[in-house]
Amino acid sequence: MALSRRQFVAYALASGMALEIGDVVVSPSSASAAAAQVPPTLLAGQALTSSTVRLLWTAVAGADSYRVYRDDQLITEQPGTLLEDTGLAATTTYRYEVTTVIGGVESARSAPVVVVTQQPDPAASPSAPTNLRASSITSSSVKLSWTKSTSVAKITGYRILRGPLGTPLQDLVQIATTDGGTTYTASKLFANRAYQFAVRAVDVAGHVGPAATIAVTTKTSNDTSAPSAVSSSSVAVRRYSSSRLDVTWGTSSSSDVAGYQVHRNNVLVATVEEPLRKTYSDNGLAPSTSYTYRIAAVDSAGNVSALTTGRTLSTPAAGTVLVTRGPYVVQTDRTSARVLWWTNLPAPSTVDYGIGALTDTVSDPTPRLQHAMLLGGLQPGTEYTYQVTSGNATLGGNRFTTAPAPGASFAFAAVGDFGGGSAQEASIANLIAASPAQFVQTLGDNVYPDAQDPDPATFYSDFDNRFYKQYNPVIRTRTLFPANGNKEYYGDGAAARNLWAPNNQRWYSYEWGDLHVLVVDSEQPLGPGSAQRAFVNADLAAATTTWKICVVHRPPYSSTTTSSSSGTVLTDLVPLLDQYRVTLCLSGNSHNYERSHPLRMGAIDPTGVTYVVSGGGGNGLNAFQASQPFWSAYREARYEYVQCTVSPTQLVLDAYSDTGALFDGMTWTA
């Protein structure tokens, strides 16, 4: 009987024969070795943009390298388990597979993942503002005004830069971003100083337009009184590396302070001018050496306060690896999770994890500052403990819970407009860390004032000082799902690099037990013909869970002022929430708490959608200036967050203050 080609190959190898197939000689030993190799158990693909796909796969023990195939073509071989494939075509379907290579022998390919790249953003940048003018000039302030830029994409704000007269544009320091307005008052300036200001438009497609510039000289001051000293207890020093220490301090009580002097070992090393943050990253230090820091306040007239008492800390030894951010878990589902963390030096990545004990390990030898490891094959609705290791740094005591199957009961927390570094932010973070919440859904504006993260290797940013510091106990013990607010678009993509949301990191959805959560980006187009509207339609139409919740930063119903309700969200999103019978819509943006009656088509209807604004997460409060409208059931300007408890038959929303007091709630029954 004649043998097929496959049967002949199998027979030959079993008989000890070597075969030449094309240009490759296959021996029985290499064939059996290949059969012993295993590919990654899970490959995850994510279309970040119209031209970039992020791939992350589970590590295989003993792997020398991995080969990545796109549409059956080998595109790279690398030791690491993370790849961003760039230069792709927009709205195009790509199929990826990954193999493991050990001792030169390649495994079979992994199960494929299919990814469709996003639609392209508008390519044109905003125009430069025109008619930039200065008015109301005093010894410490000036009001800037301009005519708005034109742009294809929505302009979300204007970046304000400042420096000494004659400073090149690229060397000006960013001091603020407006929330789309065309005026800005620069205050806390030094008297009798010539400044150069620049204004540039920022749009939601990631463009920063050309600048309009203006020169301004402040008036003189006759003040000779020194400002109040900074509280010595507010000064703190943090180790970052053997060559860097980070210094932070509090605010002087004097209203005319224009900057702060940083003294190292009694020598002035820097002046940090307002409104820059009260932090200083001291680079270029010696390893294993003690340094003492003192801070003095400087007022507009140049008067200097007394110095604080010294705060001393030693740099670590050269080569010491420290975990500087996290670890934290994102994009958890029923069977997988992504563990992220940052280190001060490039180092390999290892995660040990298990149920009750550390029984499994995944490793990536690629040296990185930002680490990302995919855990696969997990059990639904199960708490896992884990620790991360990079070089000589190990950080344990972490945990997360996988998404349960339908039928389970659980709780989650939601918080908005929180990342301002206040005491209230820290209090709320501690309450969430002590709560039964299995995950945290943010409602946007996660880091103030502009969500920037310039060069983490040399700069202690607002992400460190206003997010990771306060929310470390939260994100080390539960999954983080972030939503974008307008502040996220001020940071040149830093929010996406840090927070790793699903889909295109703008809009996405996920399921947790009987709950479906749709996260909408209020800064991106929502109208007919937009990519986001198509996603929302398809997503809600396909959702079959008992409970549907929508998250969108700008609220369609807010009575803070007569203009605080988002007309775009009200017009373009609310009808879809009505159509698909969404139960609850959570928002931020207004820095207060407000719960509506259930609404359908703008009228009170017990079967309608309830809209909750929870924007009191810690970055100041907005008092209600408009009278309470008919649709508003409860409102209060206070620091707060909400906790939702979900079961197959009930959804319960509880609103808690920053002191832990329960002050409002609502229950829905299936």
C-alpha positions in Angstrom: 0.0 0.0 0.0 1.4 3.4 -0.9 2.1 5.8 1.9 1.1 9.5 2.0 3.9 12.1 2.3 3.1 12.7 6.0 3.0 8.9 6.7 6.3 8.4 5.0 8.0 11.2 7.0 6.6 9.8 10.2 7.8 6.3 9.2 11.2 7.5 8.2 11.8 9.4 11.4 10.6 6.5 13.5 13.0 4.2 11.7 16.0 6.5 12.5 16.3 7.9 9.0 17.4 11.6 8.4 15.3 13.5 5.8 16.2 16.5 3.7 13.1 18.7 3.4 13.8 21.7 1.2 17.0 23.1 2.6 16.5 21.7 6.1 17.8 18.3 7.3 15.4 16.9 9.9 16.8 14.1 12.2 14.8 12.0 14.6 16.5 13.7 17.6 15.7 17.2 16.4 12.1 16.2 15.6 11.6 14.8 19.0 13.1 17.9 20.6 10.8 20.1 18.5 7.9 18.0 19.7 9.0 18.6 23.3 9.1 22.3 22.9 5.9 24.2 23.9 4.7 27.5 22.6 3.5 30.3 24.9 0.2 29.2 26.4 -1.4 32.6 25.8 -0.8 35.3 23.3 -2.6 38.6 23.7 -2.8 41.3 21.0 -3.9 44.9 21.4 -4.2 47.5 18.6 -3.0 50.6 20.3 -3.2 52.9 17.3 -3.8 52.8 13.6 -0.2 51.7 13.1 0.9 49.9 16.3 -0.1 46.5 17.8 1.1 45.5 21.2 1.8 41.8 21.7 2.4 40.2 25.1 2.7 36.4 25.7 3.2 34.1 28.6 6.8 33.2 29.3 8.0 29.6 28.7 10.5 28.2 31.2 14.0 27.8 29.7 13.2 29.7 26.5 16.2 31.2 24.8 14.1 33.3 22.5 10.7 33.7 20.9 9.8 34.0 17.2 6.9 36.2 16.2 5.0 35.6 13.0 2.7 38.1 11.4 0.4 36.6 8.7 2.7 33.6 8.5 5.8 35.7 8.0 8.6 35.8 10.6 9.0 39.4 11.7 11.4 39.1 14.7 13.2 36.8 17.1 13.8 38.1 20.6 14.3 37.0 24.2 11.5 39.0 25.7 7.8 38.5 25.9 6.6 42.0 24.9 6.6 43.4 21.4 5.1 46.5 19.9 4.8 46.0 16.1 4.8 49.4 14.4 4.5 50.7 10.9 1.3 48.9 10.2 -1.6 49.9 8.0 -4.8 51.5 9.5 -8.0 49.5 9.9 -6.2 46.3 8.7 -6.5 42.8 10.1 -3.3 41.1 11.2 -2.8 37.5 12.5 0.0 36.8 15.0 1.6 33.6 16.3 4.6 33.1 18.6 6.9 30.1 18.9 9.5 29.2 21.6 13.1 28.5 20.8 15.2 26.4 23.1 18.7 25.1 22.1 18.1 26.2 18.5 14.9 24.1 18.3 11.6 25.8 17.6 8.3 24.8 19.0 5.0 24.7 17.2 3.2 28.0 16.9 0.9 29.4 19.6 -2.8 29.7 19.2 -3.1 32.8 16.9 -4.5 36.2 17.9 -6.2 38.4 15.3 -5.9 42.2 15.7 -7.5 45.0 13.7 -5.6 48.3 13.8 -7.5 51.4 14.7 -8.8 54.1 12.4 -6.2 56.9 12.0 -6.4 60.1 13.9 -6.5 63.4 12.0 -2.9 64.1 10.8 -3.1 67.9 10.9 -1.9 69.8 14.0 -3.8 72.8 15.4 -2.8 76.2 14.2 -1.0 78.7 16.4 -3.1 80.9 18.6 -3.4 84.5 17.4 -3.6 87.9 19.0 -1.7 86.8 22.1 -1.9 89.8 24.5 -0.7 90.6 28.0 -2.8 92.8 30.4 -3.2 93.5 34.1 0.5 93.4 34.7 1.6 93.7 38.4 4.8 92.9 40.2 3.8 89.2 40.5 1.2 88.5 37.8 0.1 89.0 34.3 -3.1 88.0 32.4 -2.6 86.4 29.0 -5.4 86.2 26.4 -5.5 84.9 22.8 -7.7 84.0 20.0 -8.4 80.2 19.8 -6.5 78.0 17.4 -8.2 76.1 14.6 -8.0 72.3 14.5 -9.4 69.2 12.8 -9.3 67.2 16.0 -10.9 68.7 19.1 -8.7 71.1 21.0 -8.6 70.0 24.6 -6.5 72.8 26.1 -3.7 75.3 25.7 -0.2 74.6 27.0 1.4 77.6 28.7 5.2 77.8 28.7 7.5 80.3 30.4 11.2 81.3 30.7 13.6 84.2 30.8 13.4 86.7 27.9 15.1 85.3 24.8 14.8 81.6 25.8 14.4 79.3 22.7 11.0 77.7 22.5 12.3 74.2 23.1 13.9 75.4 26.4 10.8 77.1 27.8 9.3 75.3 30.8 5.6 74.2 30.8 3.8 75.8 33.7 0.2 75.0 33.0 -2.4 73.7 30.6 -5.8 75.5 30.4 -9.0 73.4 30.1 -9.7 74.8 26.7 -10.2 78.4 27.7 -8.4 81.3 25.9 -7.1 83.2 29.0 -4.6 82.4 31.7 -3.4 84.4 34.6 0.3 83.7 35.4 0.7 84.5 39.1 3.5 84.2 41.7 6.0 85.7 39.3 9.2 87.5 40.4 9.1 91.2 40.4 11.0 93.3 37.9 11.8 90.3 35.7 11.6 90.0 31.9 9.7 86.8 31.0 8.9 85.1 27.7 5.6 83.3 27.5 4.4 80.9 24.8 1.0 79.4 24.2 0.4 76.2 22.2 -2.9 74.3 21.5 -3.2 70.6 22.4 -5.7 68.4 20.6 -7.1 64.9 21.4 -5.1 63.3 18.5 -1.9 63.9 20.4 -0.8 67.0 18.5 0.8 70.1 20.0 0.5 73.1 17.6 3.0 75.9 16.9 3.4 78.6 19.5 2.4 82.2 19.9 4.9 84.1 22.1 5.0 87.3 24.0 7.5 89.1 26.2 6.4 90.6 29.5 8.3 92.5 32.2 6.7 92.5 35.7 6.6 95.7 37.8 8.9 96.4 40.7 8.1 95.6 44.3 9.1 97.5 47.5 8.4 94.5 49.8 11.3 93.8 52.2 9.6 91.2 54.5 10.8 87.6 54.3 8.1 85.0 53.7 7.1 82.3 56.2 9.4 79.3 56.3 8.4 75.9 55.0 7.5 73.5 57.7 10.5 71.2 58.4 8.2 68.2 58.9 6.9 68.6 55.4 10.4 67.9 53.8 10.9 64.3 52.7 13.7 62.6 50.8 13.3 59.5 48.7 15.8 57.1 47.3 15.6 56.5 43.6 19.1 55.2 42.7 22.8 55.3 43.7 23.0 58.6 41.8 19.6 60.2 42.5 17.5 61.4 45.5 14.1 63.0 45.3 13.2 65.8 47.6 9.6 67.0 48.3 8.3 69.7 50.6 5.2 71.6 51.6 3.9 75.1 50.9 4.9 78.2 52.7 1.9 80.0 54.3 2.9 83.3 52.6 0.7 84.2 49.6 3.5 86.0 47.7 5.9 83.0 47.4 7.3 82.8 43.8 9.7 79.9 44.3 11.7 77.6 46.6 15.4 77.2 47.1 16.9 73.7 47.5 20.1 73.5 49.5 22.2 70.3 49.5 24.8 70.1 52.3 24.3 73.9 52.8 24.9 74.7 49.2 22.2 76.2 47.0 21.7 73.7 44.1 18.3 74.7 42.6 15.4 77.1 42.7 12.1 75.6 41.8 9.7 78.4 40.7 6.0 78.4 41.1 3.7 77.0 39.8 6.0 74.0 39.3 5.6 71.2 41.8 7.4 71.3 45.1 9.7 68.4 44.2 13.3 68.2 43.1 15.2 65.2 41.6 18.8 65.6 42.5 20.8 63.6 39.9 24.6 63.0 39.6 25.1 62.0 43.2 27.7 59.5 44.6 26.7 56.0 45.6 26.5 55.1 49.3 26.8 58.7 50.4 24.7 60.8 52.8 23.2 64.1 51.7 21.3 66.7 53.8 18.6 68.9 52.3 17.1 72.2 53.5 14.4 74.3 51.8 13.8 78.0 51.8 10.9 80.0 50.4 11.5 83.0 48.1 8.9 85.7 47.6 8.2 87.8 44.5 10.5 90.6 45.6 13.4 88.1 46.2 13.2 88.0 50.0 14.2 84.6 51.4 12.8 82.8 54.4 14.6 80.8 57.0 15.8 77.4 56.0 14.1 74.2 57.2 16.0 71.9 59.5 18.0 69.3 57.6 16.6 66.1 56.2 19.4 63.5 55.6 19.4 60.3 53.5 22.0 58.1 51.9 22.1 56.9 48.3 22.1 53.1 47.9 25.2 51.3 46.7 26.0 51.3 42.9 23.9 48.8 41.0 21.1 48.5 43.6 17.8 47.8 41.9 14.7 49.3 43.5 11.1 48.8 42.6 10.0 52.4 42.1 6.4 52.0 40.9 3.9 49.3 41.7 3.6 46.4 41.2 0.1 46.7 39.8 -2.3 44.6 37.8 -4.3 45.6 34.8 -6.6 44.0 32.2 -7.6 41.1 34.4 -10.2 38.7 33.1 -11.4 35.2 34.1 -8.1 33.4 33.2 -5.4 36.0 32.7 -3.8 39.2 34.1 -1.0 41.6 33.3 1.4 42.5 36.1 3.3 45.8 35.7 6.0 47.5 37.7 8.9 49.9 37.2 12.5 49.8 38.4 15.2 52.4 38.8 17.6 50.5 36.6 17.0 48.2 33.6 16.7 44.7 34.9 15.0 41.3 34.0 11.4 40.5 35.0 10.1 37.7 37.2 6.7 37.1 38.7 6.1 34.3 41.2 2.4 33.7 41.8 -0.1 31.1 42.9 -3.3 30.4 45.0 -2.3 30.8 48.6 1.4 30.1 47.8 3.9 31.1 45.1 3.8 27.9 43.0 4.3 29.2 39.5 6.9 31.5 37.9 7.2 33.5 34.7 10.4 35.3 33.7 11.7 37.6 31.0 15.5 38.2 30.8 15.1 41.5 28.8 16.4 44.4 30.9 13.6 47.0 31.3 12.6 50.0 33.4 8.9 49.3 32.9 8.1 45.6 33.3 5.1 43.8 32.0 4.4 40.1 32.4 1.3 38.2 31.3 -0.1 35.5 33.5 -2.3 32.9 31.8 -4.2 29.7 32.7 -5.7 31.3 35.8 -8.9 30.1 37.6 -11.9 32.4 37.5 -13.1 34.2 40.6 -9.9 33.3 42.5 -7.5 35.3 44.6 -3.8 35.0 43.6 -0.8 36.2 45.6 2.3 37.3 43.7 5.7 38.8 44.1 7.9 40.6 41.5 11.7 40.3 41.2 14.1 42.4 39.2 17.8 42.0 39.8 18.4 42.2 43.5 14.9 43.7 44.2 12.0 41.5 45.3 8.6 42.9 46.4 6.0 40.5 47.7 2.8 40.7 49.6 0.7 41.5 46.5 -2.6 40.0 45.4 -5.3 40.2 42.8 -8.6 38.5 42.1 -9.6 37.1 38.7 -13.0 38.0 37.2 -15.6 35.5 38.3 -18.1 33.7 36.1 -21.7 34.8 36.2 -23.5 34.0 39.4 -20.9 35.3 41.8 -21.2 38.3 44.1 -18.5 40.9 44.4 -17.8 44.6 44.9 -15.8 47.2 43.1 -14.8 50.9 43.7 -15.1 53.9 41.4 -13.2 57.2 41.9 -12.9 60.3 39.8 -10.7 63.4 39.7 -8.4 62.2 42.4 -4.8 62.5 41.5 -3.9 65.9 43.0 -1.8 64.8 45.9 -4.1 65.9 48.7 -4.7 64.4 52.1 -8.2 63.5 51.0 -6.9 61.5 48.0 -4.7 59.5 50.4 -7.6 58.9 52.8 -9.9 57.7 50.0 -7.1 55.4 48.7 -6.7 53.9 52.1 -10.4 53.3 52.4 -10.5 51.5 49.0 -7.5 49.5 50.0 -9.3 48.3 53.1 -12.6 47.6 51.2 -13.8 44.4 49.7 -13.5 45.9 46.2 -12.0 43.4 43.7 -11.1 46.1 41.2 -11.1 49.9 40.8 -12.6 51.8 37.9 -11.4 55.3 37.6 -13.6 58.0 36.2 -10.9 60.1 34.6 -8.5 62.9 35.5 -6.3 60.4 37.3 -3.2 62.7 37.6 -3.2 66.5 38.0 -2.5 69.0 36.7 -1.4 67.6 33.3 -0.6 63.8 33.6 2.9 64.3 32.3 5.7 61.9 33.0 9.0 63.3 31.6 11.8 60.8 31.7 11.1 58.7 34.8 14.8 57.7 35.0 15.7 61.3 36.0 12.6 63.0 37.1 10.1 62.5 40.0 6.9 63.3 38.3 3.2 63.8 39.3 2.6 60.2 38.5 5.0 59.3 41.4 3.9 62.1 43.7 0.2 62.1 43.1 -0.8 58.7 41.9 1.6 55.8 42.7 2.4 57.2 46.2 -1.3 57.4 47.3 -2.7 54.5 45.4 0.1 52.0 45.9 -1.8 50.0 48.5 -4.8 49.9 46.2 -3.2 48.9 43.0 -1.0 46.2 44.6 -4.0 44.4 45.8 -6.7 44.7 43.0 -7.0 45.3 39.3 -7.0 48.9 37.9 -9.3 49.9 35.1 -8.6 53.6 34.1 -10.8 55.9 32.2 -9.6 59.0 30.3 -10.4 62.5 31.3 -9.2 65.7 29.7 -6.1 65.8 31.9 -4.9 62.5 30.3 -4.6 64.4 27.0 -2.3 67.0 28.4 0.6 64.5 29.1 1.9 63.5 25.7 0.7 59.9 26.0 2.1 59.3 29.5 -1.3 58.1 30.9 -1.4 55.3 28.3 2.2 54.3 28.9 1.6 54.0 32.6 -2.0 52.7 33.0 -2.3 50.2 30.1 -6.1 50.2 29.5 -7.6 47.6 27.1 -8.4 48.1 23.4 -7.0 51.4 22.1 -6.6 52.8 25.7 -9.4 55.3 25.0 -12.6 53.3 24.9 -13.1 49.7 25.9 -15.3 47.2 27.8 -14.9 44.3 30.1 -17.1 41.8 32.1 -16.9 40.8 35.7 -19.4 38.2 36.7 -22.9 39.4 35.8 -21.6 43.0 35.1 -20.7 44.5 31.8 -18.7 47.8 32.0 -18.4 50.1 29.0 -15.8 52.8 29.3 -16.3 55.7 26.9 -13.9 58.5 26.2 -15.7 61.8 26.4 -12.7 63.6 24.8 -13.0 61.6 21.5 -15.8 61.9 18.9 -19.0 60.2 19.8 -21.3 61.4 16.9 -22.6 59.5 13.9 -19.9 58.0 11.8 -17.3 58.0 14.5 -15.3 54.9 15.4 -16.2 55.2 19.1 -19.9 55.4 18.3 -19.6 52.2 16.2 -17.8 50.5 19.1 -20.5 51.6 21.7 -23.3 50.4 19.5 -21.8 47.0 18.8 -20.6 46.5 22.4 -23.9 47.3 24.1 -25.9 45.3 21.5 -23.8 42.2 22.2 -23.8 42.5 26.0 -26.0 39.9 27.6 -25.1 40.3 31.3 -27.7 41.2 33.9 -26.2 44.6 34.7 -24.7 47.2 32.3 -22.7 50.2 33.5 -21.3 53.0 31.4 -18.3 55.1 32.5 -17.7 58.5 30.9 -15.6 61.3 32.3 -17.8 64.3 31.4 -21.3 63.9 32.9 -24.4 64.4 30.8 -26.2 65.5 33.9 -24.4 67.8 36.4 -25.9 70.8 38.1 -22.7 72.3 39.4 -23.2 75.2 37.0 -25.6 75.9 34.1 -23.0 74.6 31.7 -21.4 71.7 33.6 -23.5 69.0 31.8 -21.8 67.8 28.6 -23.9 68.6 25.6 -21.9 66.2 23.5 -22.4 63.2 25.9 -26.1 64.2 26.3 -26.7 64.3 22.6 -24.5 61.4 21.3 -24.3 58.9 24.2 -27.4 59.1 26.3 -29.8 57.9 23.6 -27.7 54.8 23.2 -27.7 54.2 27.0 -31.5 54.5 26.8 -31.7 52.2 23.8 -29.7 49.4 25.3 -31.2 49.6 28.8 -28.0 50.6 30.7 -28.6 50.7 34.5 -26.0 53.1 35.7 -23.7 55.8 34.2 -20.7 56.9 36.3 -18.9 60.2 35.6 -16.4 62.6 37.1 -15.2 66.1 35.9 -17.4 68.0 38.3 -15.6 67.8 41.6 -18.6 66.9 43.8 -21.2 64.1 44.1 -24.6 64.0 42.4 -27.1 61.3 41.8 -29.9 61.6 39.4 -33.3 60.0 39.4 -33.6 57.2 36.8 -34.0 59.0 33.5 -35.3 58.0 30.1 -35.4 60.5 27.2 -34.7 63.3 29.8 -37.7 62.4 31.9 -37.9 60.6 35.3 -38.7 57.0 34.6 -38.1 54.1 37.1 -36.8 51.9 34.2 -34.3 54.6 33.1 -30.6 55.2 33.5 -29.3 56.6 36.8 -26.5 59.1 36.4 -23.9 59.5 39.2 -21.2 62.1 39.3 -18.4 61.0 41.6 -15.7 63.6 41.0 -14.8 64.3 44.6 -11.8 62.0 44.6 -9.4 64.5 46.1 -8.4 67.3 43.8 -10.5 70.1 45.3 -14.3 70.6 45.3 -16.7 72.5 43.1 -19.6 74.1 45.0 -23.0 73.9 43.4 -23.8 77.2 41.8 -26.9 76.3 39.9 -30.2 75.5 41.5 -31.0 71.8 41.9 -33.0 70.7 38.8 -35.9 68.3 38.7 -33.8 65.3 37.6 -31.3 65.6 40.5 -32.1 63.3 43.4 -29.2 64.0 45.7 -26.1 66.2 45.5 -23.3 67.3 47.8 -19.9 68.9 47.3 -17.7 66.6 49.4 -14.7 64.4 49.0 -16.0 60.9 48.2 -15.9 57.7 46.2 -18.5 55.0 45.4 -18.6 51.3 46.0 -20.9 49.0 44.0 -21.9 45.6 45.1 -23.0 43.2 42.4 -24.9 40.0 42.5 -27.1 38.2 39.9 -30.2 39.8 41.4 -29.0 43.1 42.9 -26.8 46.1 42.1 -26.1 48.3 45.1 -24.3 51.7 45.0 -23.0 53.2 48.2 -21.3 56.6 48.3 -18.6 57.1 51.0 -16.9 60.3 52.2 -13.2 60.6 52.7 -13.8 59.8 56.4 -15.5 56.5 55.5 -19.0 57.8 56.3 -21.8 56.3 54.1 -23.9 59.3 52.9 -25.9 58.1 49.9 -26.9 55.0 48.1 -29.3 53.3 45.7 -30.3 49.7 45.0 -31.5 48.1 41.8 -33.2 44.7 41.6 -33.2 42.4 38.6 
